[in-house]
Amino acid sequence: MLHIFRRIRHNLLTRNRFTKYLLYALGEIVLVVIGILIALQINNWNESLQEQEIYSSYLIRLRSDIELIQVTVRQKRVWEAKLIDLAQYQLDVLTGEVNSPDPLKLAMSIEFTASVNRYEISSPTYKELNSTGRLALIENDSIRDFLSYYDLYIAMRKDQKAEWDPWIHQYRSQVRGILKPEDRGFIDFVFGDENADLQSPTWKNYKLRTPEASIIGGLSSIPDLEGLLRDVLTARQITLIFMDQEIENSSYFLALLDSELHRLSSEP
């Protein structure tokens, strides 16, 4: 092809047809420019396809993260509700609302009120997007807005835990000596699972090593235990509200991700 163009240029010059040569040269330049523009367009199209594939991949990974977070929060919420019931039972015993307490349930309350119900709501995919500067890949405004509040929410929850966890640790240090080690071990290892059935035969048939009088007397002898217990209960109740919001927000975010993935898959 190049050989043909050279021969045409040579013929035009040797025949002294300079005007036609200029027109030909101009046409050749136009062809070159058009070729370059087409190549650039193809390159941009390929880059756009690659970016869309990367974008879709991140959306899928985000979806997996959020699904895992939602499952975790749902499980932890069940346990948090049980912890609230047990702490409330202990408070009712201290305030005289319960006149004939169940010593085994009270022992359960002591051991589990001293526990921290930890769970993570962090997304490794979001951290990668943020650290690599690839948040700019997010095309959907609603998804981008949702992610923009993510760090603020995580920081707020960490601040709350930093404020509330010391109450639980303080409670733990004050009640640590009430139950005998055998009772603490049984409660921790048999009923330590978040799905423990408090009405199971194992629970009903277990005989406490710690005397009932020692449990009630030990709780009653701790100064201002009622106030501390109320603080722990308040923190757990607020945490439960946040868990409900996290479950609701994760469902909303999953719907956003599904909608965006459907849009991408439908594009030609």
C-alpha positions, 0 to 999 in steps of 0.5 A: 500500500505504501509503495502505491502511494509513493508511485502516485506521488512520484508520477504527480511530481515528474509530470509537474502537476504540483496542484494535484500533488498538494491536493493528494498530499492533503488527502493523505494527511487527512487519511492519516489523521482519520486513522489516528482518530480511529485508533484513539477511539478504539483505545479509549473504547478498550480502556472504557471496557476495562474500567467498567470491568474493574468497576463491576468487580469492585461492586461485586466485592462490595456486595459480598462484604456487605452481605457478610456484615449483615449476616454478622450483625444479625447474629450479634443482634440476637446475642445482644438482645439476650445480654440485655434480657440477662442484665435487666434480670439482674437489675430487677433482682437488685431493685426488688422487682424479682423477689425469688430470683433463679440463682442459675439465671442470675449467675448467667447474668453475672457472667454474660453482663461482663462480656463484650459483644464485639463485631466488625462492620469494616469492608476490605473492598472499601478500604482498598478503593479508598487507599488506592484512590479508586473511589473515583471509579464509582459512577453511581451517585447514591453509592458514592454518597453512601460510601462517603459517610462510611468512615464517619460512621465507623469512627463514631461507633469506635468512639462509642465503644471507647466510652462504653467498654470501660463500664463493662470492664469495671463491672467485670472487675467488681463481680469477678469473685462472686461465682466459683471458677467451676460455674464460670467455666461451665457458663462460658463454655457451655452457654458461651455460644451465641445460639445457646438455648437458655431453656435447654435440659443442660441449663435446667439440670446444672447444679451451681457450685456457688451458693445462692446466698453468696451470689445475692450477697456478693451483688448487694455488697458492691457499691453503686452496682445498680448505677453501673448496671444501668450504664451497661444496659443503656449502652447495650440498648443503644447498640441494639438500635444501631444494629437495627440501623446497620441491618436496614442500611446494609439492605438499602446498600445491597439494593443500590449495588444490585440495581447498578450491577443490573444497569451495567449488565444491560448496557450494550 
